[in-house]
Amino acid sequence: EEAQVNITEGNVDIFDVERLIFVIKQKLKQSEPEDYLLLCGSILLGAIAISIWLEKHKLVRLLLYNAKEKRYILKEILYSQIKERKYAKTNQT
């Protein structure tokens, strides 16, 4: 059975980070590794949600909206990708 669970609703005090972490952890308790995370709204809420999800499941399956194609695209991030200290070299001028 598919269900949508809103992590937050309405106005959220983004300056009360400790409360945000608590609320998001509570909402994500029932999440499963195969679930999807659809980000919208505050960047801070998304960052906290991804961090908690990765700590819990070691994999986050993000649904990102592609406005040009008018559809959602699945992107997966593994905790091991973040944990690795190897970063791609960039050309800097």
N, C-alpha and C positions, 0 to 999 in steps of 0.2 A: 504494500500500500504506500503510495506516494503522499507525502504531506509537506506543506511549507511551514516552517517555523521561523517567525520573525524574532531576531535577536533583541532588537529594541523597537519601541513604538513611540511616535510623537517626538517632542522636543527632548533632547538629551544634553545634559551639562558635560560638554567635552573637557572641561577643566577639572572635573572630579574623576581623575584617571583611576584611582583605587576602586571607586564605586563601579566604574565601567568594567574593569577587569572582573570584579566579583559577579556582576550581572551577566556578562558574556560567558564566563565559566559555567554559571548555573544553567544557562540556556543551551550550552554545547555539551552538557553532561550526557545527554541521550544520543548524541551524534555517533554515527558509525563511519568507519573508514571509506566506505563506498558512497557515502552521501556527498552532495555537492554544496559548495558555498557560493552564493550569489551576492556579490558586493554591490552596495549602493549607498549613497549618503556620505557621511564623514569618512575622510581618509584615515583618521585616527581609529575609528571603530573597525574599519577593515584591517588595519595593521594589527590591532589587538586580536581580532577574531582569527586571522591567519596564524599569528604566533601561538595562540592557545591551541588551535586545530593541529598545527604541526607538532607541537609538544605532545599532544594526546595520540595522534594517529600516524605521525611520521610521513604523512602524505596529505596534501590538500588538493581537491579537485575543484577548480574555480570555473564558474561560468561567466565569461566576459562578453559583454554585448558589443557587437560590431555594427555600428550605426550605418556604415556604407552598405553592408550586406543584409542589414535588418534581421540579424539572427544572433543567437548565443554561440560562442565557441568555447569548447572545453580546453582548459590548460591545467596541467598537473605540475605541482612542485613537490619535490621530495625534500624531507628534512636534511638528508645527506648532501643535497646540492647546496644548501645554505651553510651547513656545518663545515664543508670543505673549505680550506683556506686558499684554494687555487682559484684565481680569478683570471678572466680573459684579459690579455693585454690590449690597451687601447692606444690609438695613435694620438699623441698630444703634441700640439705645436707650440 
